[in-house]
């Protein structure tokens, strides 16, 4: 079986857990909107944009059940987001960053359907319109569109009339229209189909029926005007396709002659320039790295990475046109690879006789974090130009005397030639004793601990948001913090909203010159907040 990593990697945008910290400085009473605006322009800091708790709603449910802004999306410079209640009552909102300009676009009544999460998803901008996948009892799951008005928020077309729904997925923009897949219901064959839509019923057309239930990852190559994708199913074989959004332009590029494995046949895909890199695993060929430019002759194997198909592959990173990616075999042994998209340029940098995590690339070195035998973390660097790995420094763990303590990684981001990473400390099962923030430039002198008190529960997440200035925003101790990579330059951000501090901040999303996020300023519940992109 594939070995499981001891690292905890939490997706960006998850909900934050509870935290306590210093209270915000009270800036004094504000008498009117003019004074608020003047003060916002004169100072830099966080501000509450709008309270989104539905009217008549009494807060007090579990934190992860509280209604809050979700799926924050930039649509041509306007922020869209959704707020859903426990009874699945949901509303689509939009915001221009002001209280008056933050309004409900359309509200949908509750439903008793068992959905297991949000009844909306796949928020996809197309010009000034927003497309999304929505469940409505009378229609099921169908494709919707909004122009930002109540009347203009409507289903595109009911592809499967009645409540059964059409189950669209992998929605993306392609050549000024939408490209998406659809799982047809069993009474219509139960197959997977490729569709195109311009947002009208007449302009929503089927391009190809694959004749089986399938579906796989892929990318859009914008300059080439094509989407390359896989069909990956366990019944027949894995195939690579391309489409330009027309039936005639939808063709098969390669039949790999191997059956899919339910999941994991293609661990990751990545656009590199006008090509797609992808990893492919099968029991005969093992694990290989491939490249395609969307043509049969341009689809080729770059390197066999491992003779086994049972290795764990983790998401790649791109730095100055070079892709760096880790894999872990059943040892477990971590290997770090790099590729420039050519066979000669695909090389293994080095291997570790233990599990670990690639943090990023800085200063010409790939940086890796491993765990020592005595419960600490060790930082390594691997020269991108080649050469043996080098130990950089040991990161102490104050809870290493706990035999169940396990240091781990929450997330990492590279900003201005430095890597910031949030590390869990003293994890037993789910909740670590602490989460601290570190920075490194790949040297011992440039590696330092910046802050502690980031959110602890692993079901929540302290996001790391890079700013154009090279600084970093993060959430800790009941507030939003900023750092320039020094201990002295790491501090809480002032709140410009009287008597409120943005605790549990999450879902940082850039729209124009502001970063929007959700936060819990105290009763009555979550709000939409914003901070200017630069000081």
Order of alpha helices (4+ residues) and beta strands (2+ residues): alpha-beta-beta-beta-beta-beta-beta-beta-beta-beta-beta-beta-beta-beta-beta-beta-beta-beta-beta-beta-beta-beta-beta-beta-beta-beta-beta-beta-beta-beta-beta-beta-beta-beta-beta-beta-beta-beta-beta-beta-beta-beta
